[in-house]
Amino acid sequence: MRIALAQISSTTDPEENLAELARRVTEAAASGARLVVLPEATMCRFGVPLGPVAEPLDGPWATRVREIATVAGVTVVAGMFTPAPDGRVRNTLIATGAGVDAHYDKIHMFDAFGFAESDTVAPGEAPVTIEVADGSGTVTVGLTTCYDVRFPGLYQRLADAGATVQLVPASWGAGEGKREQWELLVRARALDTGSFVVACDQADPTTDGGEHGKAPTGIGYSTVAGPYGEVIGALGPEPGLLVVDLDPEAAETVRAKIPVLRNRRF
């Protein structure tokens, strides 16, 4: 299964970000990728009011993502913001194209390191998996977002549902030790579920003429970890495209050798 990670640096303009999404999806499809993963907050970076930006899943931004995925013939997963009933927004992943039409609302709110995502973002409630075509069948893929990666129970739940590949679109906050935490957590979630973990972060904005500010705006270093916790591929801090070939059946082999899901007591 060929997967592309499009590490971009989102701006505050959803239309500009949509154009970058289209460019990266086209590039990824040309490389033979069947699944294209973009970061959390692809629609609009953090650090600005999100209410005016949010659109429903049948709104123009999501509709355009569906059209781009359809033309490219691939499944696209990207972060956007949708309205929540209580006046806040939801931090949503849209997953669309090649027979997929689903979404995931981020469950764990980033109320840490002095940032309170829950002030403006309402949490989701349900884990979500999708079925992505890989040429010979379908692969069960779990959807998670950024801060979710600190909570192994969610990844275990997705693995229980059959996910051998787990996605982590992110907009990771910068700071001392944060890169080390990011890389360690991605590898740990792979190792403790026997899964491939595909973690696509926002590029470091300082590599593209921007700045971090107080909001989590990404550090780059998108990483793909294998079921033994090994690093299969990674990017640096700047924008880029990482294309990897994964064998989901290898996850089943590792789970048979190291049956942590079956052996767990809690």
Secondary structure, 3 states (H helix, E strand, C coil): CEEEEEECCCCCCHHHHHHHHHHHHHHHHHCCCCEEECCCCCCCCCCCCCCCCCCCCCCHHHHHHHHHHHHHCCEEEEEEEEECCCCCEEEEEEEEECCEEEEEECCCCCEECCEEHHHCEECCCCCEEEEEECCCCEEEEEECCHHHHHCHHHHHHHHHCCCCEEEEEECCCCCCCHHHHHHHHHHHHHHCCCCEEEEEECCCHHHHCCCCCCCCCCCCCCEEECCCCCEEEECCCCCEEEEEECCHHHHHHHHHHCCHHHHCCC
